């Protein structure tokens, strides 16, 4: 371990990774292709070395992949959900058994620290287990209330939508190849996944493991490429699940709207953390570091704004800076590094531009603020800014990197107004010892998930609860029942019994109207008593 400034670095990586060039070449051959295609070379963010090469699909490849998936889906829809579940549980076991190999591969593709890759893997296993065990019950036909007791019997059926197109980003390639495909597959659909080119090998590895667990070979297709390929997928699939930026989400929503197909969109965020005056400061500082710098800040629910009550601002800031300056950065395949590299050059450029713009307009850097080429081409120090004002880009734009801004406040009402004055509303964090007050404050923050005394993991890992964003942070929800039901078409089947709902033909219409009116009045009082309203 060597000292570089006050931020410690650990180098070099341990022994060679537990994957081979031969494995990567086998994985590349799994891409859905219908002819010879140009290849794109992928480089590891750790050191810029060549990782491998993948073929790039054409729109025609996408159309063929969707056709193939659609054929496979017709048979899969007839498979009992419990049989589907057994496949996913075998996948869960294989994933945990082979984790060292996929952790190495994910790190080499993304440059992330081992602890962040591990978090991703464990989350993937949780998703597999959750939907495998819950989906069979949730997909059973459900008896619902009829028009009048005894006169109608009504059932709710859930049918698969068909072929689900998944467009996933580069920041969490392992979990994104699992968290959308698994509920879609459990609901009886086929999946065509377009991962970001930088992290294609991780997605292909997951596809291969699912097939080893017993998933029919043509049911889960992977296509590669950029925006043209993504647009072709939106033009062909029956439903689109996108995780990405807000501008991309708007484009996908417009295109899907023309076809009248469903979409779920998890998009950008400028996520706030609120530290009240009674907060446990030591815990809050640790939460801020994890929330802002996990995965080098490349996390949709990452914290980018921290509002601290003036009575504890100085103490909080001092401790946050001290702990940040002692973080260990490095490209290691073990748990020594606490923060890894950024993943792609364009994101590195955005982070650097945000920091430089803020400093040029008067912001102060309390920690970090610099690239670290001594560690790797895309390393950037975890950075704390203060004195950030609205004319600075970092104030309102999503940075998506290891940069957090500190703000002092005195009035709770004013700070809640500031927090909510954003186009985004994905995640938030509230810190207080008064849990009742914490819930009251959390409910007033315009965000899809709010964590109390935690930064993001408590809500994200609560698989039975829906996860998604308000405002420009997205549409729809993943996790929970909603995360499964979005991939289904709901059908109501009603059976008429005894006498027609519209009244028997022999009964004069005037009498029918008077009878139903009296019944509705009585039914209102019964339902009010039953539901206590």
C-alpha positions as CSV (number, residue, x, y, z in Angstrom):
1,X,0.0,0.0,0.0
2,X,1.4,3.4,-0.9
3,X,0.4,6.9,0.0
4,X,-0.5,9.4,-2.7
5,X,-1.7,12.6,-1.3
6,X,-4.1,12.0,1.6
7,X,-6.1,9.4,-0.4
8,X,-4.6,6.0,-0.1
9,X,-4.1,3.7,-3.1
10,X,-3.7,0.0,-3.3
11,X,-2.0,-1.7,-6.3
12,X,-1.5,-3.9,-8.2
13,X,-4.3,-6.4,-8.7
14,X,-3.9,-9.9,-7.2
15,X,-3.2,-12.9,-9.4
16,X,-4.7,-13.2,-12.9
17,X,-8.5,-13.1,-13.1
18,X,-10.6,-16.3,-13.1
19,X,-11.7,-16.0,-16.7
20,X,-9.8,-16.6,-19.9
21,X,-9.7,-15.1,-23.4
22,X,-11.1,-18.4,-24.6
23,X,-14.1,-17.9,-22.3
24,X,-14.7,-14.4,-23.6
25,X,-14.6,-15.7,-27.2
26,X,-17.1,-18.4,-26.4
27,X,-19.4,-15.8,-24.8
28,X,-19.0,-13.4,-27.8
29,X,-20.4,-16.2,-30.1
30,X,-23.6,-16.2,-28.1
31,X,-24.7,-12.8,-29.5
32,X,-27.7,-13.2,-31.7
33,X,-26.3,-12.8,-35.3
34,X,-27.5,-13.7,-38.7
35,X,-24.3,-13.2,-40.6
36,X,-20.7,-11.9,-40.3
37,X,-20.6,-8.6,-38.4
38,X,-18.0,-5.9,-37.5
39,X,-16.5,-6.3,-34.1
40,X,-16.0,-3.7,-31.3
41,X,-12.9,-4.0,-29.1
42,X,-13.6,-3.6,-25.4
43,X,-11.0,-2.2,-23.0
44,X,-10.7,-2.6,-19.2
45,X,-11.2,0.7,-17.3
46,X,-8.6,-0.5,-14.8
47,X,-5.6,0.1,-17.1
48,X,-6.9,0.5,-20.6
49,X,-5.8,-3.0,-21.7
50,X,-7.8,-4.9,-24.3
51,X,-10.4,-7.1,-22.7
52,X,-11.9,-8.7,-25.8
53,X,-14.1,-8.0,-28.8
54,X,-17.8,-8.4,-29.5
55,X,-19.8,-8.4,-32.7
56,X,-22.1,-5.5,-33.3
57,X,-25.7,-6.3,-34.4
58,X,-27.7,-4.7,-37.1
59,X,-31.5,-3.9,-36.9
60,X,-32.1,-7.0,-39.0
61,X,-30.3,-9.1,-36.3
62,X,-32.7,-7.6,-33.7
63,X,-35.8,-8.5,-35.7
64,X,-34.6,-12.0,-36.1
65,X,-33.8,-12.3,-32.4
66,X,-37.3,-11.1,-31.5
67,X,-38.8,-13.6,-34.0
68,X,-36.8,-16.4,-32.5
69,X,-37.7,-15.4,-28.9
70,X,-41.4,-15.1,-29.9
71,X,-41.5,-18.7,-31.1
72,X,-39.8,-19.9,-27.9
73,X,-42.2,-17.9,-25.8
74,X,-45.3,-19.6,-27.1
75,X,-44.0,-22.9,-25.6
76,X,-42.7,-21.2,-22.4
77,X,-46.0,-19.6,-21.6
78,X,-47.5,-23.1,-21.2
79,X,-44.9,-24.2,-18.7
80,X,-46.2,-24.3,-15.1
81,X,-44.8,-21.3,-13.1
82,X,-43.5,-23.8,-10.5
83,X,-41.4,-25.5,-13.2
84,X,-40.1,-22.0,-14.2
85,X,-39.3,-21.3,-10.6
86,X,-37.1,-24.5,-10.3
87,X,-35.0,-23.3,-13.1
88,X,-34.5,-19.9,-11.5
89,X,-33.6,-21.5,-8.2
90,X,-30.9,-23.6,-9.9
91,X,-29.7,-20.4,-11.5
92,X,-29.5,-18.8,-8.0
93,X,-27.4,-21.7,-6.7
94,X,-25.0,-21.7,-9.8
95,X,-24.6,-17.9,-9.4
96,X,-23.4,-18.2,-5.8
97,X,-21.2,-21.2,-6.7
98,X,-19.5,-19.4,-9.6
99,X,-19.3,-16.0,-8.1
100,X,-15.5,-15.6,-8.1
101,X,-15.4,-15.9,-11.9
102,X,-18.2,-13.4,-12.5
103,X,-17.0,-11.0,-9.9
104,X,-13.6,-10.8,-11.7
105,X,-15.3,-10.4,-15.1
106,X,-17.6,-7.7,-13.8
107,X,-14.7,-5.8,-12.2
108,X,-12.6,-6.0,-15.4
109,X,-15.5,-4.6,-17.5
110,X,-16.6,-1.8,-15.1
111,X,-13.5,-1.0,-13.1
112,X,-15.5,-1.1,-9.9
113,X,-14.3,-2.2,-6.5
114,X,-14.7,-5.8,-5.3
115,X,-17.2,-4.8,-2.6
116,X,-19.4,-3.1,-5.2
117,X,-19.3,-6.1,-7.5
118,X,-20.2,-8.3,-4.5
119,X,-23.1,-6.1,-3.6
120,X,-24.3,-6.5,-7.2
121,X,-24.0,-10.3,-7.2
122,X,-25.8,-10.7,-3.9
123,X,-28.6,-8.5,-5.1
124,X,-28.9,-10.7,-8.2
125,X,-29.2,-13.8,-6.1
126,X,-31.9,-12.2,-4.0
127,X,-33.9,-11.2,-7.1
128,X,-33.7,-14.8,-8.4
129,X,-34.8,-16.3,-5.1
130,X,-37.6,-13.7,-4.6
131,X,-39.3,-14.1,-7.9
132,X,-38.8,-17.8,-8.1
133,X,-40.7,-18.3,-4.8
134,X,-43.3,-15.6,-5.1
135,X,-44.3,-15.6,-8.7
136,X,-46.2,-18.9,-8.9
137,X,-48.6,-17.7,-6.2
138,X,-49.0,-14.2,-7.7
139,X,-49.7,-15.6,-11.2
140,X,-52.5,-17.9,-10.1
141,X,-56.0,-16.8,-11.2
142,X,-57.4,-14.6,-8.5
143,X,-61.1,-14.4,-7.4
144,X,-62.3,-10.8,-7.2
145,X,-65.5,-9.1,-6.1
146,X,-68.4,-9.3,-8.5
147,X,-71.2,-6.8,-9.2
148,X,-73.6,-8.1,-6.5
149,X,-72.9,-10.9,-4.1
150,X,-74.3,-14.2,-5.5
151,X,-75.1,-12.7,-8.9
152,X,-71.7,-12.7,-10.5
153,X,-68.4,-14.5,-10.0
154,X,-65.3,-12.7,-11.3
155,X,-61.7,-13.8,-11.8
156,X,-58.5,-12.0,-12.6
157,X,-56.0,-13.7,-15.0
158,X,-52.5,-12.7,-15.7
159,X,-51.1,-13.4,-19.2
160,X,-47.5,-12.7,-20.5
161,X,-47.1,-9.8,-22.8
162,X,-44.9,-11.7,-25.2
163,X,-41.3,-10.6,-25.9
164,X,-39.8,-8.2,-23.4
165,X,-37.1,-5.9,-24.6
166,X,-34.6,-4.9,-21.9
167,X,-32.1,-2.1,-22.5
168,X,-29.5,-2.0,-19.7
169,X,-26.6,0.4,-18.8
170,X,-23.0,-0.3,-18.0
171,X,-22.9,0.7,-14.3
172,X,-24.4,-2.5,-12.8
173,X,-24.2,-5.0,-15.7
174,X,-24.7,-8.1,-13.5
175,X,-27.8,-7.1,-11.6
176,X,-29.3,-5.5,-14.7
177,X,-29.0,-8.7,-16.6
178,X,-31.0,-10.3,-13.8
179,X,-33.4,-7.9,-12.2
180,X,-35.5,-7.3,-15.3
181,X,-35.2,-10.6,-17.2
182,X,-36.1,-12.9,-14.3
183,X,-39.5,-11.4,-13.4
184,X,-40.2,-11.1,-17.2
185,X,-39.3,-14.8,-17.7
186,X,-41.2,-15.9,-14.6
187,X,-44.3,-14.2,-16.0
188,X,-44.0,-16.4,-19.0
189,X,-42.3,-14.0,-21.4
190,X,-39.3,-14.3,-23.6
191,X,-36.5,-11.6,-23.2
192,X,-34.2,-9.8,-25.7
193,X,-31.6,-7.9,-23.8
194,X,-29.4,-5.1,-25.2
195,X,-26.7,-4.4,-22.7
196,X,-24.3,-1.5,-23.0
197,X,-21.4,-2.6,-25.3
198,X,-18.9,-2.0,-22.6
199,X,-20.4,-4.6,-20.3
200,X,-21.6,-7.2,-22.8
201,X,-19.5,-10.1,-21.5
202,X,-21.2,-10.0,-18.1
203,X,-24.7,-10.2,-19.7
204,X,-23.6,-13.1,-21.9
205,X,-22.2,-14.9,-18.9
206,X,-25.5,-14.6,-17.1
207,X,-27.4,-15.8,-20.2
208,X,-25.1,-18.9,-20.4
209,X,-25.6,-19.6,-16.7
210,X,-29.4,-19.5,-17.1
211,X,-29.3,-21.9,-19.9
212,X,-27.1,-24.2,-17.8
213,X,-29.8,-24.0,-15.1
214,X,-32.3,-25.3,-17.6
215,X,-33.7,-22.2,-19.4
216,X,-34.7,-23.0,-23.0
217,X,-31.9,-21.8,-25.3
218,X,-33.8,-19.4,-27.5
219,X,-35.9,-17.8,-24.8
220,X,-33.3,-15.3,-23.7
221,X,-31.6,-13.5,-26.6
222,X,-28.8,-10.9,-26.4
223,X,-28.2,-8.3,-29.0
224,X,-25.3,-5.8,-29.0
225,X,-24.8,-2.3,-30.3
226,X,-25.7,1.3,-29.7
227,X,-28.8,3.6,-30.2
228,X,-29.7,2.1,-33.6
229,X,-30.0,-1.4,-32.1
230,X,-31.9,-0.1,-29.1
231,X,-34.4,1.7,-31.5
232,X,-34.8,-1.6,-33.4
233,X,-35.6,-3.4,-30.2
234,X,-38.3,-0.8,-29.2
235,X,-39.7,-1.2,-32.7
236,X,-40.0,-5.0,-32.4
237,X,-40.6,-6.1,-28.8
238,X,-44.0,-6.1,-27.0
239,X,-42.8,-4.3,-23.9
240,X,-39.6,-2.3,-23.1
241,X,-37.8,-2.1,-19.7
242,X,-35.1,0.6,-19.8
243,X,-32.6,1.6,-17.2
244,X,-30.7,4.7,-18.3
245,X,-30.7,8.4,-18.6
246,X,-33.7,10.7,-18.6
247,X,-33.1,11.9,-22.2
248,X,-32.9,8.3,-23.4
249,X,-36.0,7.5,-21.5
250,X,-37.9,10.2,-23.2
251,X,-36.9,9.0,-26.6
252,X,-37.9,5.4,-25.8
253,X,-41.2,6.5,-24.4
254,X,-42.1,8.5,-27.5
255,X,-41.2,5.5,-29.8
256,X,-43.1,3.0,-27.6
257,X,-46.1,5.4,-27.5
258,X,-46.4,5.3,-31.2
259,X,-46.7,1.5,-31.0
260,X,-48.9,1.6,-27.9
261,X,-46.7,-0.9,-26.1
262,X,-45.9,-0.7,-22.3
263,X,-42.7,0.7,-20.9
264,X,-41.0,0.8,-17.5
265,X,-38.3,3.4,-17.2
266,X,-35.8,3.8,-14.4
267,X,-34.0,7.0,-15.2
268,X,-31.7,9.7,-13.7
269,X,-31.6,11.2,-10.2
270,X,-30.1,14.1,-8.2
271,X,-30.6,12.3,-4.9
272,X,-30.7,14.2,-1.6
273,X,-29.6,13.3,1.9
274,X,-31.1,15.3,4.8
275,X,-29.2,15.3,8.2
276,X,-31.4,16.6,11.0
277,X,-29.9,18.1,14.1
278,X,-30.6,15.0,16.3
279,X,-29.0,12.6,13.8
280,X,-26.3,10.1,14.9
281,X,-23.4,11.9,13.1
282,X,-21.0,9.0,13.0
283,X,-23.6,6.8,11.3
284,X,-24.7,9.7,9.0
285,X,-21.1,10.2,7.9
286,X,-20.7,6.5,7.1
287,X,-24.0,6.6,5.3
288,X,-23.0,9.6,3.3
289,X,-19.7,8.0,2.2
290,X,-21.4,4.8,1.1
291,X,-24.3,6.6,-0.5
292,X,-22.1,9.0,-2.5
293,X,-19.1,6.9,-3.4
294,X,-20.3,3.3,-3.7
295,X,-19.5,2.2,-7.3
296,X,-17.6,5.5,-7.7
297,X,-20.9,7.3,-7.6
298,X,-22.1,5.5,-10.7
299,X,-25.4,4.5,-9.2
300,X,-28.9,5.7,-10.1
301,X,-29.8,6.0,-6.4
302,X,-26.4,7.5,-5.4
303,X,-26.4,10.6,-3.1
304,X,-25.3,13.8,-4.8
305,X,-26.8,16.5,-2.5
306,X,-26.3,16.6,1.3
307,X,-28.3,19.1,3.4
308,X,-27.0,19.3,7.0
309,X,-28.6,21.3,9.9
310,X,-26.5,24.3,10.9
311,X,-26.1,23.0,14.5
312,X,-24.2,19.9,13.3
313,X,-22.9,21.1,10.0
314,X,-19.3,21.8,11.1
315,X,-18.9,18.5,13.0
316,X,-20.5,16.5,10.2
317,X,-18.3,18.2,7.5
318,X,-15.1,17.7,9.5
319,X,-15.7,14.0,10.0
320,X,-16.9,13.4,6.4
321,X,-13.8,15.0,5.0
322,X,-11.5,13.0,7.3
323,X,-13.1,9.7,6.3
324,X,-13.2,10.6,2.6
325,X,-9.5,11.4,2.6
326,X,-8.7,8.0,4.1
327,X,-10.6,6.0,1.5
328,X,-8.6,3.4,-0.3
329,X,-8.6,3.6,-4.1
330,X,-7.3,1.0,-6.4
331,X,-7.7,-1.6,-9.1
332,X,-7.7,-4.8,-7.0
333,X,-9.6,-8.0,-7.4
334,X,-10.0,-8.3,-3.6
335,X,-11.7,-6.3,-0.9
336,X,-8.8,-4.0,-0.1
337,X,-10.0,-1.2,-2.4
338,X,-13.0,0.8,-1.1
339,X,-13.5,2.7,-4.4
340,X,-12.6,1.7,-8.0
341,X,-12.5,3.4,-11.3
342,X,-15.1,5.2,-13.4
343,X,-16.2,2.9,-16.3
344,X,-16.4,4.9,-19.5
345,X,-14.5,7.9,-20.8
346,X,-17.7,10.0,-21.4
347,X,-18.6,9.7,-17.7
348,X,-15.1,10.6,-16.6
349,X,-15.4,13.7,-18.8
350,X,-18.7,14.7,-17.2
351,X,-17.4,14.3,-13.7
352,X,-14.3,16.4,-14.4
353,X,-16.4,19.1,-16.2
354,X,-18.8,19.4,-13.3
355,X,-16.0,19.8,-10.8
356,X,-14.1,22.3,-12.9
357,X,-17.2,24.3,-13.7
358,X,-18.1,24.5,-10.0
359,X,-14.6,25.6,-8.9
360,X,-14.4,28.2,-11.7
361,X,-17.7,29.7,-10.4
362,X,-16.6,29.8,-6.7
363,X,-17.2,26.4,-5.2
364,X,-14.6,25.0,-2.7
365,X,-13.2,21.5,-2.9
366,X,-13.0,20.1,0.6
367,X,-11.7,16.7,-0.5
368,X,-10.6,15.1,-3.8
369,X,-11.4,17.0,-7.0
370,X,-8.7,15.4,-9.1
371,X,-8.2,12.6,-11.7
372,X,-5.8,9.9,-10.6
373,X,-3.9,8.7,-13.7
374,X,-1.4,7.1,-11.4
375,X,-4.0,4.5,-10.6
376,X,-5.6,4.1,-14.0
377,X,-7.0,6.2,-16.9
378,X,-10.5,6.7,-15.5
379,X,-9.8,7.0,-11.7
380,X,-11.2,10.1,-10.1
381,X,-10.9,11.0,-6.4
382,X,-14.0,11.0,-4.2
383,X,-14.9,14.7,-4.1
384,X,-16.7,16.9,-1.6
385,X,-17.8,20.4,-2.7
386,X,-19.2,23.3,-0.7
387,X,-20.4,26.7,-1.8
388,X,-22.3,25.2,-4.7
389,X,-24.8,27.6,-6.3
390,X,-27.6,27.3,-8.9
391,X,-25.6,28.6,-11.8
392,X,-23.2,25.7,-11.5
393,X,-23.8,22.5,-13.5
394,X,-23.3,20.3,-10.5
395,X,-26.1,22.0,-8.6
396,X,-29.0,20.5,-10.7
397,X,-27.5,18.2,-13.3
398,X,-27.0,14.5,-12.5
399,X,-23.2,14.0,-12.2
400,X,-23.2,10.2,-11.9
401,X,-19.8,10.1,-10.3
402,X,-18.0,10.4,-7.0
403,X,-19.0,14.0,-6.3
404,X,-21.2,15.3,-3.6
405,X,-22.2,18.8,-2.6
406,X,-22.8,20.0,1.0
407,X,-25.4,22.5,2.0
408,X,-26.2,24.1,5.4
409,X,-29.8,24.7,6.5
410,X,-31.7,26.0,9.5
411,X,-35.3,25.8,8.5
412,X,-36.9,22.4,7.8
413,X,-39.7,23.8,5.6
414,X,-37.2,25.7,3.4
415,X,-34.9,22.8,3.0
416,X,-37.7,20.5,2.0
417,X,-38.7,23.1,-0.7
418,X,-35.1,23.0,-1.9
419,X,-34.9,19.2,-1.9
420,X,-38.1,19.0,-4.0
421,X,-37.1,21.7,-6.4
422,X,-35.7,19.3,-8.8
423,X,-36.8,17.6,-12.0
424,X,-35.8,14.3,-10.5
425,X,-37.3,12.2,-7.7
426,X,-35.7,8.8,-7.5
427,X,-34.1,8.2,-4.0
428,X,-33.6,10.2,-0.8
429,X,-32.1,9.7,2.6
430,X,-33.2,11.1,6.0
431,X,-31.1,10.9,9.2
432,X,-32.6,11.4,12.7
433,X,-33.0,9.5,16.0
434,X,-36.7,10.3,16.0
435,X,-38.1,7.6,13.7
436,X,-41.6,9.0,13.7
437,X,-40.4,12.4,12.7
438,X,-38.2,10.7,10.1
439,X,-41.2,9.0,8.5
440,X,-43.2,12.2,8.5
441,X,-40.3,14.1,6.8
442,X,-39.6,11.2,4.4
443,X,-43.3,11.2,3.2
444,X,-42.9,14.9,2.2
445,X,-39.9,14.3,-0.1
446,X,-40.9,13.7,-3.7
447,X,-38.9,10.5,-4.4
448,X,-39.9,7.0,-5.2
449,X,-37.8,5.6,-2.3
450,X,-36.7,7.3,0.9
451,X,-34.4,5.6,3.4
452,X,-34.3,6.6,7.1
453,X,-30.9,6.3,8.6
454,X,-29.5,4.5,5.5
455,X,-28.5,5.8,2.1
456,X,-30.1,3.5,-0.5
457,X,-29.7,-0.2,0.3
458,X,-32.5,-0.5,2.8
459,X,-35.2,0.4,0.2
460,X,-33.4,-1.2,-2.7
461,X,-33.0,-4.5,-1.0
462,X,-36.6,-4.6,0.2
463,X,-37.7,-6.8,-2.6
464,X,-41.3,-7.0,-1.6
465,X,-41.7,-3.2,-2.0
466,X,-41.8,-1.3,-5.3
467,X,-38.8,0.7,-6.5
468,X,-38.9,3.5,-9.0
469,X,-39.0,7.3,-9.5
470,X,-41.2,10.3,-9.4
471,X,-41.1,13.0,-12.0
472,X,-38.3,12.8,-14.6
473,X,-36.8,9.8,-12.7
474,X,-39.0,7.3,-14.5
475,X,-42.2,5.4,-15.1
476,X,-43.4,2.2,-13.5
477,X,-41.8,0.2,-10.7
478,X,-39.4,-2.8,-10.4
479,X,-39.5,-5.2,-7.4
480,X,-42.5,-6.5,-5.6
481,X,-45.7,-7.5,-7.3
482,X,-45.6,-4.5,-9.5
483,X,-42.2,-5.6,-10.8
484,X,-43.8,-8.9,-12.0
485,X,-47.2,-7.6,-13.0
486,X,-45.8,-4.9,-15.4
487,X,-44.8,-7.9,-17.6
488,X,-48.3,-9.2,-17.8
489,X,-51.7,-8.4,-19.4
490,X,-54.5,-8.5,-16.9
491,X,-57.8,-10.2,-18.0
492,X,-61.1,-10.2,-16.2
493,X,-63.4,-13.1,-16.6
494,X,-66.9,-12.7,-15.2
495,X,-69.6,-15.4,-14.8
496,X,-73.3,-14.4,-14.5
497,X,-75.3,-16.5,-12.1
498,X,-79.0,-16.9,-11.1
499,X,-80.5,-13.7,-12.8
500,X,-79.0,-11.2,-15.2
501,X,-77.2,-8.3,-13.8
502,X,-79.3,-6.0,-16.1
503,X,-82.4,-7.5,-14.6
504,X,-84.8,-10.3,-15.7
505,X,-86.8,-9.7,-18.9
506,X,-90.1,-10.3,-17.1
507,X,-89.5,-7.5,-14.6
508,X,-90.8,-4.0,-15.6
509,X,-87.8,-1.6,-15.9
510,X,-89.3,0.8,-13.4
511,X,-89.5,-1.8,-10.8
512,X,-86.0,-2.9,-11.6
513,X,-84.7,0.6,-11.1
514,X,-86.4,1.0,-7.8
515,X,-85.1,-2.4,-6.5
516,X,-81.5,-1.7,-7.6
517,X,-81.7,1.8,-6.0
518,X,-82.8,0.4,-2.7
519,X,-80.1,-2.3,-2.9
520,X,-77.4,0.3,-3.6
521,X,-78.4,2.4,-0.6
522,X,-78.3,-0.6,1.7
523,X,-75.1,-1.9,0.2
524,X,-73.4,1.5,0.8
525,X,-74.0,1.3,4.5
526,X,-72.8,-2.3,4.7
527,X,-69.6,-1.5,2.8
528,X,-69.0,1.5,5.0
529,X,-69.3,-0.6,8.1
530,X,-67.1,-3.3,6.6
531,X,-64.3,-1.0,5.4
532,X,-64.7,1.5,8.3
533,X,-65.1,4.7,6.2
